[in-house]
Amino acid sequence: MRKGQSMVEYAIILVLVACVCIGVLAVTGNQVTATFQDIEETLMNPDDTGGTAVYTCPDGNPAVLHGHKYHCH
């Protein structure tokens, strides 16, 4: 009887932890996505400083917004 009670308690704790994780991801999901996009863009274009020219690039083309930064392509 005691073993079954412990399993139920662990299951309840697991469900509560899962609910907290889902809630945190729901609230911060867009911010996390934008941060990962910034990291991916930085790794794919290491020479691009990004964000230095807000709307135009040195060659006159408009900058493209990726995540939180503007980049020249």
Secondary structure as a PSIPRED ss2 file (coil, helix, strand):
# PSIPRED VFORMAT (PSIPRED V4.0)

   1 M C   1.000  0.000  0.000
   2 R H   0.000  1.000  0.000
   3 K H   0.000  1.000  0.000
   4 G H   0.000  1.000  0.000
   5 Q H   0.000  1.000  0.000
   6 S H   0.000  1.000  0.000
   7 M H   0.000  1.000  0.000
   8 V H   0.000  1.000  0.000
   9 E H   0.000  1.000  0.000
  10 Y H   0.000  1.000  0.000
  11 A H   0.000  1.000  0.000
  12 I H   0.000  1.000  0.000
  13 I H   0.000  1.000  0.000
  14 L H   0.000  1.000  0.000
  15 V H   0.000  1.000  0.000
  16 L H   0.000  1.000  0.000
  17 V H   0.000  1.000  0.000
  18 A H   0.000  1.000  0.000
  19 C H   0.000  1.000  0.000
  20 V H   0.000  1.000  0.000
  21 C H   0.000  1.000  0.000
  22 I H   0.000  1.000  0.000
  23 G H   0.000  1.000  0.000
  24 V H   0.000  1.000  0.000
  25 L H   0.000  1.000  0.000
  26 A H   0.000  1.000  0.000
  27 V H   0.000  1.000  0.000
  28 T H   0.000  1.000  0.000
  29 G H   0.000  1.000  0.000
  30 N H   0.000  1.000  0.000
  31 Q H   0.000  1.000  0.000
  32 V H   0.000  1.000  0.000
  33 T H   0.000  1.000  0.000
  34 A H   0.000  1.000  0.000
  35 T H   0.000  1.000  0.000
  36 F H   0.000  1.000  0.000
  37 Q H   0.000  1.000  0.000
  38 D H   0.000  1.000  0.000
  39 I H   0.000  1.000  0.000
  40 E H   0.000  1.000  0.000
  41 E H   0.000  1.000  0.000
  42 T H   0.000  1.000  0.000
  43 L H   0.000  1.000  0.000
  44 M H   0.000  1.000  0.000
  45 N C   1.000  0.000  0.000
  46 P C   1.000  0.000  0.000
  47 D C   1.000  0.000  0.000
  48 D C   1.000  0.000  0.000
  49 T C   1.000  0.000  0.000
  50 G C   1.000  0.000  0.000
  51 G C   1.000  0.000  0.000
  52 T C   1.000  0.000  0.000
  53 A C   1.000  0.000  0.000
  54 V C   1.000  0.000  0.000
  55 Y C   1.000  0.000  0.000
  56 T E   0.000  0.000  1.000
  57 C C   1.000  0.000  0.000
  58 P C   1.000  0.000  0.000
  59 D C   1.000  0.000  0.000
  60 G C   1.000  0.000  0.000
  61 N C   1.000  0.000  0.000
  62 P E   0.000  0.000  1.000
  63 A C   1.000  0.000  0.000
  64 V E   0.000  0.000  1.000
  65 L E   0.000  0.000  1.000
  66 H E   0.000  0.000  1.000
  67 G C   1.000  0.000  0.000
  68 H C   1.000  0.000  0.000
  69 K E   0.000  0.000  1.000
  70 Y E   0.000  0.000  1.000
  71 H E   0.000  0.000  1.000
  72 C C   1.000  0.000  0.000
  73 H C   1.000  0.000  0.000
